[in-house]
Amino acid sequence: MNKLKLHWQIIISLFLGIIFSKALGSYSSFAEPLGDLFIRLLKMVTVPLVILSMITGVSNIGATGKLGWLGIKTVGYYLSTSFLAILIGLFLVNWIRPGLSVDLTNKDLVSPLELPDPVPPLDLILRIVPTNPLKAAVNGDMLAIIFFSLILGICVSRVGGEKKNRLAGILEDAFQAMMEMTRLVILIAPIGVFGLAVKLGNQNMGGDFFKAVGWYMTTIATGLTVHLFIVLPFIYYVFTRKNPIRQFVGMANALATVFATSSSLATLPVTMECVRKNLGVSKTVSGFVLPMGATVNMDGTALFECVGVIFIAQVMGVDLSISQQALIVFTALLASIGTAAIPSAGLVTIFIILETVGLKGEMVSIIVGAMLAADRPLDMYRGIVNIFSDSVGAVVVASSEGENLNAESSKL
Ligand code: ASP
């Protein structure tokens, strides 16, 4: 008999947890620590996962020795498309306001939140530079951690020669180990979500909350659709003057694979094959742009993180100022870069942004638990957007390098 897929297990756990809490009333609260345990495990992996993902991603760019024009063009493309995706999410989440259909503030469930005062832009830039990186890691000061990892990644690629960089190898292995740990944590998600659902049921948030989750999913799906079918094809057309349908057809196998696996990394070999064989990008450009893209370029994830955090704030009745939203945009960009390309990793790194804007506490965990139960279809869709953006990046960079992009030719 086939084992039930993890996402189904998670969804079933959510319903079972709520039924359990309704049936047993306050007696069910003994199961709540399972949810706390799960959230603790997720937080446990976040800092090392982000540090290692960042260092290895960035040092890979450096190690290819292509930090020159090709690198600048690629990074420029990655940053600008992720930024555009976040802006789409920001606009939609403020327009649709998915979290506002539930009013927790009346229910005495949330202690009045004390968000840190908005930091003036100059201070924010200064705060990114840690005076003590270890302290930043211990305090979970994410912007500082990311900044340090980024610089360290560049330096790792600069020591020990291009080919035989032992340090890079060790860090790569450590990153693989952290990804494995994250996978294991996500494997116990059904148990964790059960505990979180019991808590949800005991707090009597009722139908409103699920309606809000429905609107949250709609907001993200709409944003991803706009980015996938309007923004990226437009960029493709501007740079290549070719019909974007060619790109969708050429990438069909990779898009189907990421839809099934929810992992850009697992899909990478298929992506490379499609981009080389069907889209005619040279090995040099695709071999550089795609592996880096799979690790650092996640437009779908970036959009999702921005919407997710603002959704949580809305559910909790927190009014975010413009500067706090700007901080979310900036952190979502960095968090998407630091997200590992494995299933549901975006939901792990969402804690980075939550920490940064000061959204924390019991209720945040419960809402993240409900988001996790709804995450699989969103993860499949943002994987598609992530991969498609990588492929458009490869084509854009290749055409800017003067390649003529004839399919079927596997050029050097
Ligand atoms: N699963 C996504 C990917 O591999 C990352 C995420 O969770 O957003 O592209």
Boltz pocket constraint, residues with backbone or C-beta under 6 A from the ligand:
constraints:
  - pocket:
      binder: B
      contacts: [[A, 262], [A, 263], [A, 264], [A, 265], [A, 294], [A, 298], [A, 300], [A, 301], [A, 339], [A, 340], [A, 341], [A, 342], [A, 343], [A, 344], [A, 345], [A, 346], [A, 347], [A, 379], [A, 382], [A, 383], [A, 386]]
      max_distance: 6.0
